[in-house]
């Protein structure tokens, strides 16, 4: 949820790798055949040099569990974890990270900086905690490759969940389509939610083979990208990768995790909230 946690995950992943332990991260698109086959073609140069792209997770609102008499602050927040930045990282982190991870995978890199806007336009009731309901982020990757990222959880709007990249020789939806001189459409059949099962199969198989893979660092890097977008939107500042990874002191984990009092942090205000 914060750069302090990211550094902990990276260190843990590196220790696991040194000990030959496997880590499956839950980024299920990396186990989906349509993505695997398409992105391999992109890495082989199917659309030339990638010069830009977009990624989106725009959908309606989600569930709320109403607070009951006698429920402590901590219990209420845990039961509504997605609405509190310290528990979910905001929806750009807990949900949109999947699309951002695909972009990192395609580009085999991470952004060097992020500049974002966002806000709390519709979900203003205190029952929605302290997160935003929409974000838009301009991620700049090495070689000035710019990717536009959007995410929204507001009812009554157009939904869009996808990723697109554009190259010097074509364009692609990394989940199964390539347009250009080397066109490609994935023709395989995958049952609904196939990738959620496959990621577990892949993890078990690598352990049985004695060839453990480790997704810890890659998911930490993708999560840090989403955190950069959130901090930028919360503060109105451009956030660099180096600052977030090395210098940010932000640590959202409560010092006392017991089910007792835990005041809700105020909603961020761009231009007033300071990056930490």
Secondary structure in CASP SS format (residue, H / E / C, confidence):
PFRMAT SS
TARGET T0000
AUTHOR 0000-0000-0000
METHOD secondary structure of the structure
MODEL  1
X C 1.00
X C 1.00
X H 1.00
X H 1.00
X H 1.00
X H 1.00
X H 1.00
X H 1.00
X H 1.00
X H 1.00
X H 1.00
X H 1.00
X H 1.00
X H 1.00
X H 1.00
X H 1.00
X H 1.00
X H 1.00
X C 1.00
X C 1.00
X C 1.00
X C 1.00
X E 1.00
X C 1.00
X C 1.00
X C 1.00
X C 1.00
X H 1.00
X H 1.00
X H 1.00
X H 1.00
X C 1.00
X H 1.00
X H 1.00
X H 1.00
X H 1.00
X H 1.00
X H 1.00
X H 1.00
X H 1.00
X H 1.00
X H 1.00
X H 1.00
X C 1.00
X C 1.00
X C 1.00
X C 1.00
X C 1.00
X C 1.00
X E 1.00
X E 1.00
X E 1.00
X E 1.00
X E 1.00
X E 1.00
X E 1.00
X E 1.00
X E 1.00
X E 1.00
X C 1.00
X C 1.00
X C 1.00
X C 1.00
X C 1.00
X C 1.00
X C 1.00
X C 1.00
X C 1.00
X C 1.00
X C 1.00
X C 1.00
X C 1.00
X H 1.00
X H 1.00
X H 1.00
X H 1.00
X H 1.00
X H 1.00
X H 1.00
X C 1.00
X H 1.00
X H 1.00
X H 1.00
X C 1.00
X H 1.00
X H 1.00
X H 1.00
X H 1.00
X C 1.00
X C 1.00
X H 1.00
X H 1.00
X H 1.00
X H 1.00
X C 1.00
X C 1.00
X H 1.00
X H 1.00
X H 1.00
X H 1.00
X H 1.00
X H 1.00
X H 1.00
X H 1.00
X H 1.00
X H 1.00
X H 1.00
X C 1.00
X C 1.00
X C 1.00
X C 1.00
X C 1.00
X E 1.00
X E 1.00
X E 1.00
X E 1.00
X E 1.00
X E 1.00
X E 1.00
X C 1.00
X C 1.00
X C 1.00
X C 1.00
X C 1.00
X C 1.00
X H 1.00
X H 1.00
X H 1.00
X C 1.00
X C 1.00
X C 1.00
X C 1.00
X C 1.00
X E 1.00
X E 1.00
X E 1.00
X E 1.00
X E 1.00
X E 1.00
X E 1.00
X E 1.00
X H 1.00
X H 1.00
X H 1.00
X E 1.00
X E 1.00
X E 1.00
X E 1.00
X E 1.00
X E 1.00
X E 1.00
X E 1.00
X E 1.00
X C 1.00
X C 1.00
X C 1.00
X C 1.00
X C 1.00
X C 1.00
X E 1.00
X E 1.00
X E 1.00
X E 1.00
X E 1.00
X E 1.00
X E 1.00
X E 1.00
X C 1.00
X C 1.00
X E 1.00
X E 1.00
X E 1.00
X E 1.00
X C 1.00
X C 1.00
X C 1.00
X E 1.00
X E 1.00
X E 1.00
X E 1.00
X C 1.00
X C 1.00
X C 1.00
X E 1.00
X E 1.00
X C 1.00
X C 1.00
X C 1.00
X C 1.00
X C 1.00
X C 1.00
X C 1.00
X C 1.00
X H 1.00
X H 1.00
X H 1.00
X H 1.00
X H 1.00
X H 1.00
X H 1.00
X H 1.00
X H 1.00
X H 1.00
X H 1.00
X H 1.00
X H 1.00
X H 1.00
X H 1.00
X H 1.00
X C 1.00
X C 1.00
X C 1.00
X C 1.00
X E 1.00
X C 1.00
X H 1.00
X H 1.00
X H 1.00
X H 1.00
X H 1.00
X H 1.00
X H 1.00
X H 1.00
X H 1.00
X H 1.00
X H 1.00
X H 1.00
X H 1.00
X H 1.00
X H 1.00
X H 1.00
X H 1.00
X H 1.00
X H 1.00
X H 1.00
X C 1.00
X C 1.00
X C 1.00
X E 1.00
X E 1.00
X H 1.00
X H 1.00
X H 1.00
X H 1.00
X H 1.00
X H 1.00
X H 1.00
X C 1.00
X C 1.00
X C 1.00
X C 1.00
X C 1.00
X C 1.00
X C 1.00
X C 1.00
X C 1.00
X C 1.00
X C 1.00
X C 1.00
X C 1.00
X C 1.00
X C 1.00
X C 1.00
X C 1.00
X C 1.00
X C 1.00
X C 1.00
X C 1.00
X C 1.00
X C 1.00
X C 1.00
X C 1.00
X C 1.00
X C 1.00
X C 1.00
X C 1.00
END
